[in-house]
Amino acid sequence: MLVRKIFVGAIVYADDIVLLAPSANAMRLMLSECDLFGCQYSVRFNATKSKSMLFVTKGRANRHQTSRPDFYVDGQSIEYVDKYVQLGHVISADLSDKDDIQRCQSTLVGQINNVICFFGKLDPAIKMKLLISFCLSLYCCVIWNLMSPGIEQVCSACTAGLHRVSCLPRTAHNNLLPLT
């Protein structure tokens, strides 16, 4: 006689889990562990919200373009992507920081514009404190490749914002900016 366990209660959804594996077989083993865990503890892994990414170095990129192994969770196929936003940061399959740096620069410019728009009539010293407190959040930038050309653009955007908030012309030397 076959006895089945019946689970009563709500289904729990797993969020923000990242699995990294050195090979396709290792990834399949981890995904099968996820399936077992899900069965035991009523946790559901949604394949439609899951993504798969194959990280390759530049020298090996062409060889792996056509051979992407299939992965499944909860009996459903996991889609492949070349870029994915995880916890607010852009992760690229080519291991480039370009897209994440561009995202950071765009966010910084938007935040600087908000300080100028909403607090434009305040004293420049107060605007500078607001800018430093709320706009210069470069969380996770320590993992970027410092040789990336995009970092220079982030620094230029920051300097331009400091000039605008301080009511200094763009041609003013950076030594005139307050220390941050």
Backbone as a chain_set.jsonl record, in Angstrom:
{"seq": "MLVRKIFVGAIVYADDIVLLAPSANAMRLMLSECDLFGCQYSVRFNATKSKSMLFVTKGRANRHQTSRPDFYVDGQSIEYVDKYVQLGHVISADLSDKDDIQRCQSTLVGQINNVICFFGKLDPAIKMKLLISFCLSLYCCVIWNLMSPGIEQVCSACTAGLHRVSCLPRTAHNNLLPLT", "coords": {"N": [[0.834, -1.185, 0.0], [0.595, 2.187, -0.879], [1.529, 5.089, 0.71], [0.82, 8.45, 0.898], [2.059, 11.656, 1.697], [0.216, 14.412, 2.73], [0.158, 17.807, 2.369], [-0.932, 20.514, 4.243], [-1.844, 23.842, 4.136], [-0.405, 27.085, 3.393], [1.365, 27.869, 0.366], [4.784, 28.472, 0.195], [6.832, 30.9, -1.255], [9.992, 31.019, -2.762], [12.437, 33.508, -2.758], [14.928, 35.506, -4.393], [17.136, 33.685, -4.581], [20.275, 32.46, -5.452], [21.969, 30.252, -7.473], [25.096, 28.909, -8.073], [27.219, 27.105, -10.166], [29.946, 24.976, -11.164], [29.654, 23.349, -13.37], [27.335, 21.89, -15.779], [26.215, 19.515, -14.875], [26.586, 19.723, -12.103], [24.899, 21.875, -11.599], [22.44, 20.747, -12.26], [22.243, 18.846, -10.214], [22.011, 20.533, -7.974], [19.593, 21.809, -8.578], [17.883, 19.628, -8.492], [18.028, 19.098, -5.788], [16.748, 21.368, -4.867], [14.168, 20.825, -5.814], [13.57, 18.538, -4.249], [13.695, 19.67, -1.678], [11.615, 21.498, -1.931], [9.416, 19.763, -2.158], [9.453, 18.553, 0.364], [9.099, 20.688, 2.185], [7.006, 22.28, 1.337], [7.653, 24.381, -0.435], [7.711, 26.419, -3.216], [9.3, 26.578, -6.291], [9.41, 28.747, -8.845], [9.601, 28.308, -12.171], [9.102, 30.06, -14.253], [9.747, 32.516, -13.236], [12.358, 32.195, -12.775], [15.736, 32.359, -13.934], [18.364, 31.438, -16.179], [21.863, 31.563, -16.624], [24.76, 31.53, -18.563], [28.015, 31.823, -17.81], [30.799, 32.936, -19.475], [34.217, 33.278, -20.464], [35.895, 35.736, -22.513], [37.509, 34.516, -24.51], [36.391, 31.994, -24.806], [33.831, 32.383, -25.619], [32.568, 32.033, -28.199], [32.486, 29.244, -28.586], [30.603, 28.344, -26.737], [28.222, 29.473, -27.465], [26.24, 28.063, -28.912], [25.723, 25.766, -27.454], [23.918, 25.452, -24.963], [23.091, 24.09, -21.953], [20.067, 22.43, -20.926], [17.976, 23.307, -18.214], [15.879, 22.476, -15.462], [13.269, 23.2, -13.166], [10.951, 22.239, -10.794], [9.788, 20.69, -12.74], [9.606, 22.316, -14.966], [11.021, 24.15, -17.703], [13.869, 26.309, -17.514], [14.414, 29.604, -18.471], [16.974, 31.051, -20.565], [19.111, 33.888, -20.18], [21.002, 36.833, -21.094], [21.547, 39.001, -19.568], [20.729, 40.068, -16.276], [18.839, 41.45, -13.625], [19.699, 41.475, -10.369], [18.889, 41.931, -7.118], [18.934, 44.689, -7.592], [21.224, 45.123, -9.109], [22.9, 44.896, -12.24], [23.685, 41.947, -13.763], [25.848, 40.456, -16.007], [26.261, 38.045, -18.586], [28.668, 38.042, -19.917], [30.438, 38.849, -18.05], [30.899, 41.554, -17.753], [31.049, 44.855, -16.416], [29.786, 46.964, -17.468], [26.97, 47.483, -17.933], [25.944, 47.604, -15.329], [27.385, 49.732, -14.277], [26.466, 51.766, -15.932], [23.778, 51.772, -15.143], [24.104, 52.671, -12.522], [25.175, 55.234, -12.98], [23.015, 56.48, -14.316], [21.074, 56.406, -12.295], [22.351, 58.028, -10.377], [22.483, 60.532, -11.723], [19.741, 61.058, -11.992], [19.025, 61.273, -9.254], [20.552, 63.483, -8.481], [19.358, 65.455, -10.09], [16.818, 65.438, -8.903], [17.383, 66.476, -6.328], [18.181, 69.058, -7.037], [15.855, 69.971, -8.311], [13.765, 69.76, -6.337], [14.856, 71.015, -4.111], [16.017, 73.34, -4.909], [15.957, 76.083, -4.207], [17.154, 76.277, -1.778], [19.964, 76.959, 0.422], [23.226, 76.567, -0.986], [25.022, 75.02, 0.578], [23.352, 73.412, 2.133], [22.05, 71.995, 0.132], [24.264, 70.618, -0.794], [24.834, 68.931, 1.379], [22.513, 67.361, 1.329], [22.851, 66.17, -1.165], [25.204, 64.65, -0.766], [24.335, 62.964, 1.285], [22.09, 61.563, 0.225], [22.454, 60.958, -2.474], [24.9, 59.895, -3.241], [25.182, 57.104, -3.195], [26.906, 54.461, -3.83], [26.641, 51.729, -3.698], [28.03, 48.541, -3.763], [29.85, 49.107, -5.748], [32.439, 48.477, -5.382], [33.075, 46.045, -6.476], [33.387, 46.417, -9.147], [35.313, 46.494, -12.186], [38.023, 48.492, -12.088], [39.272, 49.535, -14.263], [37.429, 49.953, -16.161], [35.913, 51.924, -18.672], [33.505, 53.187, -18.122], [33.458, 53.981, -15.475], [34.761, 56.4, -15.307], [32.832, 58.038, -16.435], [30.834, 57.969, -14.492], [32.162, 59.3, -12.431], [32.484, 61.794, -13.67], [29.796, 62.566, -13.942], [29.134, 62.792, -11.262], [30.86, 64.874, -10.452], [29.883, 66.941, -12.097], [27.319, 67.187, -11.024], [27.956, 68.037, -8.417], [29.065, 70.534, -9.023], [26.767, 71.806, -10.056], [25.013, 71.807, -7.841], [26.477, 73.332, -6.061], [26.328, 75.743, -7.258], [28.345, 76.551, -8.971], [30.196, 77.401, -11.911], [30.597, 75.146, -14.72], [33.179, 75.189, -15.57], [34.684, 75.736, -13.399], [37.368, 74.96, -11.205], [37.912, 71.744, -9.744], [39.007, 71.855, -7.198], [37.697, 73.852, -5.901], [35.398, 72.782, -4.989], [33.547, 71.671, -2.14], [34.973, 69.527, 0.37], [34.076, 66.106, 0.369]], "CA": [[0.0, 0.0, 0.0], [1.355, 3.422, -1.013], [1.053, 6.153, 1.594], [1.29, 9.763, 0.468], [1.925, 12.747, 2.656], [-0.585, 15.522, 2.236], [0.512, 19.046, 3.049], [-2.026, 21.461, 4.411], [-1.327, 25.164, 4.458], [-0.064, 27.971, 2.28], [2.607, 27.609, -0.357], [5.793, 29.498, 0.437], [7.612, 31.169, -2.46], [11.401, 31.33, -2.509], [12.845, 34.724, -3.459], [16.317, 35.951, -4.4], [18.096, 32.608, -4.4], [21.198, 32.351, -6.569], [22.738, 29.015, -7.489], [26.257, 28.962, -8.958], [27.803, 25.776, -10.288], [31.05, 24.937, -12.133], [29.312, 22.531, -14.537], [25.904, 21.659, -15.973], [25.801, 18.421, -13.986], [26.502, 20.25, -10.735], [23.686, 22.696, -11.532], [21.293, 19.825, -12.231], [22.177, 18.279, -8.861], [21.475, 21.55, -7.062], [18.176, 22.005, -8.89], [17.125, 18.475, -7.973], [17.931, 19.324, -4.337], [15.688, 22.372, -4.695], [12.898, 20.119, -5.992], [13.355, 17.71, -3.051], [13.399, 20.588, -0.58], [10.274, 22.022, -2.18], [8.437, 18.726, -1.815], [9.458, 18.31, 1.808], [8.72, 21.839, 2.998], [5.961, 23.044, 0.65], [8.227, 25.572, -1.039], [7.538, 26.32, -4.667], [10.267, 27.288, -7.126], [8.693, 29.09, -10.064], [10.517, 28.316, -13.31], [8.861, 31.226, -15.108], [10.431, 33.659, -12.625], [13.77, 31.829, -12.662], [16.524, 32.581, -15.148], [19.627, 30.732, -16.248], [22.865, 32.35, -17.315], [26.014, 30.824, -18.768], [29.122, 32.766, -17.749], [31.947, 32.493, -20.26], [35.245, 34.292, -20.688], [35.878, 36.221, -23.892], [38.154, 33.564, -25.398], [35.571, 30.797, -24.974], [32.445, 32.8, -25.871], [32.003, 31.472, -29.434], [32.272, 27.816, -28.453], [29.443, 28.062, -25.894], [27.024, 30.162, -27.937], [25.197, 27.155, -29.388], [25.485, 24.629, -26.558], [23.431, 25.821, -23.629], [22.368, 22.942, -21.39], [18.718, 22.689, -20.422], [17.784, 23.153, -16.772], [14.471, 22.406, -15.087], [12.902, 23.239, -11.758], [9.532, 21.923, -10.643], [9.335, 20.093, -13.986], [9.497, 23.314, -16.035], [12.291, 24.627, -18.236], [14.324, 27.633, -17.067], [14.815, 30.438, -19.605], [18.32, 31.627, -20.58], [19.223, 35.331, -20.407], [22.374, 37.332, -21.135], [21.632, 40.006, -18.5], [19.673, 39.9, -15.285], [18.944, 42.36, -12.49], [19.601, 40.754, -9.1], [18.984, 42.859, -5.989], [19.208, 46.034, -8.075], [22.46, 45.209, -9.893], [22.855, 44.2, -13.52], [24.69, 40.903, -13.912], [25.949, 40.123, -17.426], [26.888, 36.753, -18.856], [30.043, 38.249, -20.38], [31.189, 39.3, -16.865], [31.184, 42.969, -17.919], [30.412, 45.75, -15.452], [29.298, 48.111, -18.239], [25.547, 47.755, -17.729], [25.72, 47.988, -13.933], [27.941, 51.081, -14.135], [25.522, 52.667, -16.612], [22.613, 51.869, -14.265], [24.499, 53.52, -11.394], [25.291, 56.606, -13.468], [21.664, 56.992, -14.571], [20.448, 56.629, -10.981], [23.013, 59.187, -9.773], [22.033, 61.752, -12.422], [18.35, 61.278, -11.592], [18.977, 61.731, -7.865], [21.076, 64.868, -8.463], [18.3, 66.307, -10.644], [15.753, 65.561, -7.899], [17.827, 67.419, -5.287], [18.152, 70.406, -7.607], [14.464, 70.317, -8.601], [12.94, 69.914, -5.143], [15.501, 71.827, -3.078], [16.808, 74.316, -5.647], [15.98, 77.419, -3.599], [17.877, 76.23, -0.506], [21.37, 77.336, 0.431], [24.062, 75.53, -1.609], [25.626, 74.135, 1.586], [22.329, 72.432, 2.507], [21.891, 71.111, -1.026], [25.441, 69.754, -0.838], [24.632, 67.885, 2.395], [21.488, 66.464, 0.801], [23.458, 65.408, -2.254], [26.139, 63.677, -0.192], [23.6, 61.986, 2.083], [21.079, 60.787, -0.467], [22.709, 60.68, -3.891], [26.18, 59.26, -3.505], [25.137, 55.704, -2.783], [27.528, 53.631, -4.852], [26.651, 50.4, -3.11], [28.524, 47.417, -4.557], [30.764, 49.523, -6.805], [33.77, 47.943, -5.091], [33.334, 44.847, -7.268], [33.583, 46.791, -10.54], [36.66, 46.573, -12.72], [38.365, 49.912, -12.043], [39.781, 49.951, -15.565], [36.287, 50.122, -17.057], [35.746, 53.331, -19.056], [32.268, 53.727, -17.578], [33.679, 54.57, -14.145], [35.093, 57.802, -15.551], [31.57, 58.744, -16.688], [30.167, 58.129, -13.19], [32.885, 60.366, -11.736], [32.15, 63.058, -14.338], [28.413, 62.903, -13.572], [29.167, 63.225, -9.863], [31.495, 66.194, -10.419], [28.937, 67.903, -12.692], [26.266, 67.397, -10.024], [28.505, 68.867, -7.332], [29.149, 71.896, -9.551], [25.411, 72.367, -10.167], [24.466, 72.029, -6.502], [27.261, 74.417, -5.442], [26.119, 76.951, -8.065], [29.615, 76.915, -9.592], [30.19, 77.086, -13.343], [31.233, 73.854, -15.061], [34.602, 75.396, -15.812], [35.371, 75.952, -12.119], [38.267, 73.858, -10.863], [37.354, 70.853, -8.715], [39.509, 72.211, -5.867], [36.76, 74.778, -5.287], [34.27, 72.013, -4.438], [33.753, 71.287, -0.743], [35.396, 68.143, 0.574], [32.943, 65.244, 0.67]], "C": [[0.875, 1.243, 0.0], [0.72, 4.504, -0.141], [1.654, 7.463, 1.11], [1.109, 10.764, 1.586], [1.118, 13.861, 1.996], [-0.245, 16.747, 3.067], [-0.698, 19.958, 3.092], [-1.399, 22.802, 4.77], [-0.967, 25.916, 3.198], [1.234, 27.528, 1.624], [3.544, 28.78, -0.114], [6.604, 29.671, -0.846], [9.029, 31.558, -2.069], [11.804, 32.524, -3.359], [14.353, 34.919, -3.35], [17.32, 34.865, -4.043], [18.966, 32.549, -5.65], [21.961, 31.047, -6.415], [23.872, 29.182, -8.491], [26.888, 27.587, -8.985], [28.9, 25.798, -11.347], [30.733, 24.126, -13.392], [27.796, 22.359, -14.621], [25.41, 20.549, -15.058], [25.664, 18.883, -12.54], [25.249, 21.106, -10.57], [22.445, 21.803, -11.479], [21.133, 19.181, -10.859], [21.578, 19.287, -7.876], [19.994, 21.796, -7.319], [17.329, 20.824, -8.419], [17.008, 18.553, -6.453], [16.853, 20.357, -4.03], [14.314, 21.707, -4.823], [12.573, 19.255, -4.775], [12.969, 18.568, -1.853], [11.982, 21.129, -0.716], [9.192, 21.022, -1.83], [8.324, 18.535, -0.308], [8.851, 19.455, 2.606], [7.68, 22.743, 2.347], [6.463, 24.39, 0.127], [8.144, 25.391, -2.55], [8.573, 27.184, -5.376], [9.613, 27.501, -8.482], [9.675, 29.217, -11.228], [10.31, 29.537, -14.199], [9.511, 32.491, -14.541], [11.922, 33.393, -12.442], [14.461, 32.064, -13.996], [17.826, 31.807, -15.023], [20.603, 31.563, -17.054], [24.145, 31.527, -17.4], [27.124, 31.857, -18.809], [30.297, 32.183, -18.519], [32.944, 33.634, -20.384], [35.271, 34.635, -22.172], [36.471, 35.207, -24.873], [37.3, 32.342, -25.698], [34.134, 31.127, -25.369], [31.841, 32.123, -27.102], [31.661, 29.996, -29.291], [30.991, 27.491, -27.704], [28.146, 28.689, -26.389], [25.898, 29.186, -28.295], [24.869, 26.053, -28.394], [25.138, 25.088, -25.143], [22.649, 24.638, -23.073], [20.994, 23.35, -20.865], [18.671, 22.423, -18.924], [16.295, 23.232, -16.463], [14.34, 22.539, -13.576], [11.392, 23.056, -11.701], [8.939, 21.407, -11.967], [9.227, 21.05, -15.162], [10.881, 23.817, -16.428], [12.597, 26.037, -17.74], [14.887, 28.381, -18.277], [16.255, 30.941, -19.446], [18.241, 33.126, -20.844], [20.704, 35.699, -20.465], [22.629, 38.383, -20.067], [20.485, 39.763, -17.549], [19.913, 40.889, -14.149], [18.683, 41.56, -11.221], [19.871, 41.741, -7.977], [19.444, 44.249, -6.437], [20.453, 46.182, -8.925], [22.351, 44.368, -11.151], [24.026, 43.217, -13.586], [24.678, 40.492, -15.371], [26.692, 38.815, -17.609], [28.331, 36.9, -19.319], [30.954, 38.787, -19.281], [31.613, 40.767, -16.962], [30.428, 43.779, -16.867], [29.697, 46.907, -16.147], [27.845, 48.46, -17.924], [25.247, 48.182, -16.296], [26.256, 49.391, -13.669], [27.006, 52.102, -14.774], [24.261, 52.855, -15.765], [22.911, 52.804, -13.094], [24.59, 54.984, -11.815], [23.916, 57.226, -13.702], [20.936, 57.296, -13.267], [21.025, 57.872, -10.321], [22.535, 60.488, -10.406], [20.59, 62.071, -12.049], [18.228, 61.807, -10.175], [19.492, 63.163, -7.744], [20.016, 65.826, -8.991], [17.147, 66.485, -9.667], [16.138, 66.535, -6.796], [17.735, 68.841, -5.813], [16.717, 70.861, -7.845], [13.681, 70.633, -7.329], [13.539, 70.842, -4.091], [16.346, 72.943, -3.697], [16.937, 75.674, -4.984], [16.726, 77.451, -2.26], [19.324, 76.686, -0.681], [22.207, 76.215, -0.191], [24.703, 74.562, -0.61], [24.633, 73.042, 2.013], [22.101, 71.451, 1.355], [23.066, 70.132, -1.127], [25.317, 68.619, 0.178], [23.586, 66.872, 1.943], [22.068, 65.561, -0.292], [24.371, 64.31, -1.714], [25.386, 62.587, 0.557], [22.735, 61.052, 1.259], [21.432, 60.369, -1.897], [23.99, 59.901, -4.153], [26.234, 57.841, -2.949], [25.672, 54.849, -3.921], [27.707, 52.22, -4.305], [27.101, 49.356, -4.131], [29.461, 47.84, -5.676], [32.168, 48.976, -6.567], [34.075, 46.685, -5.894], [33.533, 45.158, -8.75], [35.058, 46.723, -10.912], [37.013, 48.057, -12.821], [38.953, 50.43, -13.354], [38.648, 50.177, -16.574], [36.108, 51.608, -17.395], [34.486, 53.965, -18.484], [32.445, 54.39, -16.222], [34.017, 56.046, -14.279], [33.817, 58.625, -15.771], [30.783, 58.945, -15.393], [30.826, 59.261, -12.42], [32.571, 61.727, -12.344], [30.736, 63.505, -13.989], [28.356, 63.417, -12.141], [29.756, 64.633, -9.756], [30.561, 67.256, -10.99], [27.805, 68.205, -11.719], [26.731, 68.265, -8.874], [28.642, 70.317, -7.777], [27.765, 72.552, -9.584], [24.829, 72.697, -8.803], [25.18, 73.193, -5.809], [27.106, 75.742, -6.16], [27.442, 77.471, -8.634], [29.525, 76.614, -11.082], [30.937, 75.774, -13.604], [32.741, 73.99, -15.234], [35.385, 75.628, -14.524], [36.204, 74.718, -11.781], [37.68, 73.04, -9.718], [37.861, 71.156, -7.318], [38.586, 73.184, -5.15], [35.567, 74.06, -4.658], [34.564, 71.658, -2.981], [34.194, 69.818, -0.657], [34.187, 67.316, 0.957], [33.356, 64.089, 1.527]], "O": [[1.806, 1.341, 0.8], [-0.472, 4.79, -0.249], [2.868, 7.566, 0.934], [0.127, 10.721, 2.326], [1.336, 14.194, 0.831], [-0.341, 16.736, 4.294], [-1.395, 20.143, 2.094], [-0.516, 22.869, 5.625], [-1.195, 25.446, 2.083], [2.084, 26.896, 2.25], [3.141, 29.939, -0.206], [7.017, 28.683, -1.454], [9.229, 32.344, -1.143], [11.536, 32.546, -4.56], [14.972, 34.55, -2.352], [18.254, 35.109, -3.28], [18.458, 32.584, -6.771], [22.531, 30.77, -5.36], [23.633, 29.558, -9.638], [27.075, 26.968, -7.937], [28.807, 26.547, -12.319], [31.467, 24.207, -14.377], [27.07, 22.642, -13.668], [24.305, 20.633, -14.522], [24.736, 18.481, -11.838], [24.607, 21.07, -9.521], [21.508, 22.083, -10.732], [20.011, 18.99, -10.391], [20.741, 18.931, -7.046], [19.222, 21.973, -6.376], [16.187, 21.004, -7.996], [16.002, 18.124, -5.887], [16.13, 20.231, -3.042], [13.408, 21.989, -4.04], [11.43, 19.236, -4.317], [12.042, 18.243, -1.111], [11.241, 21.208, 0.264], [8.161, 21.39, -1.267], [7.227, 18.375, 0.227], [8.162, 19.221, 3.599], [7.502, 23.879, 2.785], [5.778, 25.406, 0.237], [8.472, 24.329, -3.081], [8.703, 28.374, -5.092], [9.3, 26.54, -9.185], [10.489, 30.14, -11.256], [11.256, 30.0, -14.836], [9.792, 33.431, -15.285], [12.662, 34.273, -12.003], [13.84, 31.976, -15.055], [18.323, 31.555, -13.925], [20.229, 32.191, -18.044], [24.559, 30.904, -16.422], [27.18, 32.676, -19.726], [30.735, 31.066, -18.244], [32.567, 34.806, -20.405], [34.723, 33.898, -22.991], [35.955, 35.067, -25.982], [37.47, 31.716, -26.744], [33.301, 30.225, -25.446], [30.695, 31.678, -27.045], [30.647, 29.544, -29.822], [30.349, 26.48, -27.989], [27.086, 28.465, -25.804], [24.731, 29.456, -28.01], [23.799, 25.452, -28.497], [25.987, 25.099, -24.252], [21.649, 24.227, -23.661], [20.797, 24.479, -20.417], [19.243, 21.452, -18.43], [15.549, 23.961, -17.117], [15.179, 22.06, -12.814], [10.654, 23.658, -12.481], [7.772, 21.644, -12.279], [8.802, 20.648, -16.246], [11.79, 23.899, -15.601], [11.694, 26.856, -17.569], [15.725, 27.858, -19.011], [16.701, 31.222, -18.334], [17.412, 33.583, -21.631], [21.555, 34.972, -19.952], [23.776, 38.635, -19.696], [19.409, 39.315, -17.947], [21.055, 41.134, -13.761], [17.589, 41.033, -11.02], [20.955, 42.319, -7.895], [20.235, 44.902, -5.757], [20.719, 47.276, -9.423], [21.788, 43.274, -11.137], [25.19, 43.601, -13.481], [23.615, 40.209, -15.924], [27.635, 38.514, -16.878], [29.135, 35.985, -19.137], [32.104, 39.14, -19.541], [32.581, 41.175, -16.32], [29.312, 43.43, -16.48], [29.072, 47.738, -15.487], [27.532, 49.624, -17.675], [24.386, 49.032, -16.072], [25.649, 50.156, -12.919], [26.781, 53.177, -14.219], [23.732, 53.964, -15.677], [22.076, 53.627, -12.718], [24.135, 55.87, -11.092], [23.681, 58.374, -13.325], [20.263, 58.32, -13.147], [20.283, 58.682, -9.767], [22.218, 61.443, -9.697], [20.253, 63.231, -11.816], [17.417, 62.696, -9.915], [18.935, 63.964, -6.993], [19.795, 66.889, -8.411], [16.556, 67.562, -9.602], [15.309, 67.339, -6.368], [17.262, 69.734, -5.11], [16.395, 72.025, -7.605], [13.008, 71.66, -7.254], [12.81, 71.395, -3.267], [17.287, 73.431, -3.07], [17.942, 76.357, -5.184], [16.91, 78.518, -1.674], [19.83, 76.781, -1.799], [21.932, 75.039, 0.046], [24.902, 73.391, -0.935], [25.021, 71.894, 2.229], [21.976, 70.245, 1.564], [22.89, 68.97, -1.495], [25.655, 67.474, -0.124], [23.749, 65.669, 2.147], [21.808, 64.358, -0.334], [24.307, 63.167, -2.167], [25.752, 61.414, 0.477], [22.654, 59.862, 1.562], [20.763, 59.506, -2.465], [24.128, 59.298, -5.217], [27.212, 57.441, -2.317], [24.949, 54.553, -4.872], [28.767, 51.608, -4.431], [26.583, 49.315, -5.247], [29.84, 46.999, -6.491], [33.002, 49.012, -7.472], [35.238, 46.291, -5.983], [33.82, 44.252, -9.533], [35.936, 46.875, -10.062], [36.367, 48.797, -13.563], [39.112, 51.638, -13.528], [38.903, 50.553, -17.717], [36.147, 52.454, -16.502], [34.419, 55.19, -18.375], [31.665, 55.269, -15.857], [33.601, 56.855, -13.45], [33.737, 59.776, -15.34], [30.136, 59.977, -15.216], [30.141, 60.09, -11.821], [32.407, 62.707, -11.617], [30.499, 64.692, -13.765], [27.624, 64.359, -11.84], [29.213, 65.485, -9.053], [30.454, 68.35, -10.436], [27.377, 69.353, -11.602], [25.993, 69.132, -8.405], [28.368, 71.232, -7.0], [27.609, 73.707, -9.189], [24.217, 73.751, -8.627], [24.561, 73.948, -5.059], [27.673, 76.751, -5.74], [27.637, 78.68, -8.763], [28.846, 75.666, -11.478], [31.787, 75.355, -12.819], [33.485, 73.025, -15.066], [36.614, 75.709, -14.551], [35.797, 73.585, -12.038], [37.027, 73.585, -8.828], [37.226, 70.765, -6.338], [38.67, 73.335, -3.931], [34.814, 74.656, -3.888], [35.71, 71.376, -2.631], [33.834, 68.991, -1.496], [33.364, 67.746, 1.765], [32.523, 63.254, 1.881]]}, "num_chains": 1, "name": "protein.A"}
